[in-house]
Amino acid sequence: MDAPLSVTVDLQDEKVRFNGTARSLPAVCADYFPPLGDGRGYTGLELLLLSLAVCSATSIVSLLRRMNKPVAAFRVNASGTRRGQHPTSFERIRLEFILTSASAGVDDLQKAVQMSEASFCPVWAMLKGNVEIVSELKLVAPAATPAGAAPGAPDQG
């Protein structure tokens, strides 16, 4: 069994701004909207969305690469609709997966997303059944590289 994961949060001001750390990585700033906080950091629900986006992206990109599909770029846009009453947890989360690939098809992306949801993303597994999560898929062809330029090199024009 893997060792337990742990994080630490420390209060930073007279309101509710915290710095959170894990391992020896740089701190993440968390705060809340005024008047409770000053809005100088991520809220807990933003961090939850970020965790879901990172977790699903990691598994999807890994799965696509295992399928020998090139990944030139990958983006996840995540948004959540909160309940009107407290606790204002999410009612619905929308995930938009945008893959830039020369040869992967939407069916490849769909398969990787389904596998991520079903088996590979622990954050998704914890949320599923508690929050409606809908996915949208978008496939983008890579931009053509100008003659003589290295792939990924900035345009000098």
C-alpha positions in Angstrom: 0.0 0.0 0.0 1.2 3.5 -0.8 2.2 5.8 2.0 -0.5 8.2 3.1 -0.5 11.6 1.4 -0.3 14.7 3.7 -0.6 18.4 3.4 -0.2 21.3 5.8 -2.1 24.6 5.9 -0.9 27.6 7.9 -2.9 30.8 8.6 -1.2 33.8 7.0 -3.2 36.8 8.2 -5.9 38.1 10.5 -8.6 36.8 8.1 -8.7 33.3 6.4 -5.7 33.3 4.0 -3.7 30.1 4.3 -0.6 28.7 2.6 -0.8 25.1 1.9 2.1 22.8 1.2 2.8 19.2 0.3 6.2 17.6 0.5 8.8 20.3 -0.2 6.9 21.9 -3.0 6.1 25.6 -3.2 3.1 26.8 -1.2 -0.4 27.3 -2.7 -2.3 30.3 -1.4 -5.9 29.8 -0.4 -8.3 32.5 0.7 -12.0 33.4 0.5 -14.0 36.3 -0.9 -14.5 39.5 1.2 -15.5 40.2 3.8 -14.4 36.8 5.3 -11.2 36.9 3.3 -9.4 39.2 0.9 -9.7 37.1 -2.2 -5.9 36.8 -2.5 -5.9 33.0 -3.1 -7.8 30.1 -4.4 -11.0 29.1 -2.7 -11.5 25.5 -1.6 -13.9 24.8 -4.4 -11.5 26.3 -6.9 -8.9 24.0 -5.6 -11.3 21.0 -5.9 -12.0 21.9 -9.5 -8.2 22.3 -10.1 -7.6 18.9 -8.5 -10.3 17.2 -10.7 -8.9 18.9 -13.9 -5.3 17.9 -13.1 -6.2 14.4 -12.1 -8.3 13.7 -15.1 -5.8 15.4 -17.5 -3.0 13.3 -16.1 -4.8 10.0 -16.6 -6.2 11.0 -20.1 -2.9 12.2 -21.5 -1.2 9.0 -20.1 -3.8 6.8 -21.6 -3.6 8.5 -25.0 0.2 8.1 -25.0 -0.3 4.4 -24.1 -2.5 4.2 -27.2 0.4 5.6 -29.2 -1.6 8.8 -29.9 0.5 12.0 -30.1 -0.4 14.8 -27.7 0.8 18.2 -28.9 -1.3 20.0 -26.3 -4.0 19.3 -23.8 -6.3 21.6 -21.9 -9.1 21.1 -19.4 -11.6 23.8 -18.6 -13.6 23.0 -15.5 -16.5 24.9 -14.1 -18.9 24.2 -11.4 -22.5 25.3 -10.5 -23.0 25.6 -6.7 -26.1 24.9 -4.7 -28.0 28.0 -3.5 -28.1 26.9 0.2 -25.3 26.0 2.6 -23.2 24.0 2.3 -22.8 25.5 -1.2 -21.2 22.4 -2.6 -21.2 21.7 -6.4 -24.5 20.5 -8.0 -22.9 20.1 -11.4 -19.4 20.2 -12.8 -18.6 20.7 -16.5 -15.3 19.4 -17.9 -14.2 20.5 -21.3 -11.3 18.4 -22.6 -9.4 20.0 -25.6 -6.8 17.8 -27.3 -4.4 18.9 -30.0 -3.1 15.9 -31.8 -2.0 15.1 -35.4 -3.6 11.7 -35.5 -5.8 11.0 -32.4 -9.5 11.0 -33.2 -12.5 12.0 -31.1 -13.1 8.3 -30.5 -9.6 8.0 -29.0 -10.2 10.9 -26.7 -13.7 9.6 -25.7 -12.2 6.2 -24.8 -9.5 7.9 -22.7 -12.0 10.1 -20.9 -14.3 7.1 -20.2 -11.4 5.1 -18.8 -10.3 8.1 -16.7 -13.7 8.4 -15.2 -14.2 4.7 -14.6 -10.9 3.6 -13.4 -8.0 6.0 -13.3 -8.8 9.4 -11.7 -9.3 9.1 -8.0 -10.7 12.6 -7.7 -13.4 11.8 -10.3 -14.2 8.6 -8.4 -14.7 10.5 -5.1 -17.0 13.1 -6.7 -19.0 10.7 -8.9 -22.3 9.9 -7.3 -22.3 13.2 -5.3 -22.0 15.7 -8.2 -23.3 15.5 -11.7 -20.2 15.7 -13.9 -20.6 16.3 -17.7 -17.8 16.1 -20.2 -17.4 17.9 -23.5 -14.7 16.9 -26.0 -12.9 19.0 -28.5 -10.2 17.9 -31.0 -7.9 20.4 -32.5 -5.4 19.8 -35.4 -1.9 21.1 -34.7 -1.0 24.3 -36.4 1.3 23.9 -39.3 5.0 24.7 -38.6 6.3 27.4 -41.0 9.0 26.2 -43.4 12.4 26.3 -41.7 11.1 26.8 -38.2 11.5 24.2 -35.5 8.3 22.7 -34.2 7.2 24.7 -31.1 9.5 27.5 -31.9 8.0 31.0 -31.6 7.1 32.9 -34.8 9.8 35.5 -35.4 7.6 37.7 -37.6 
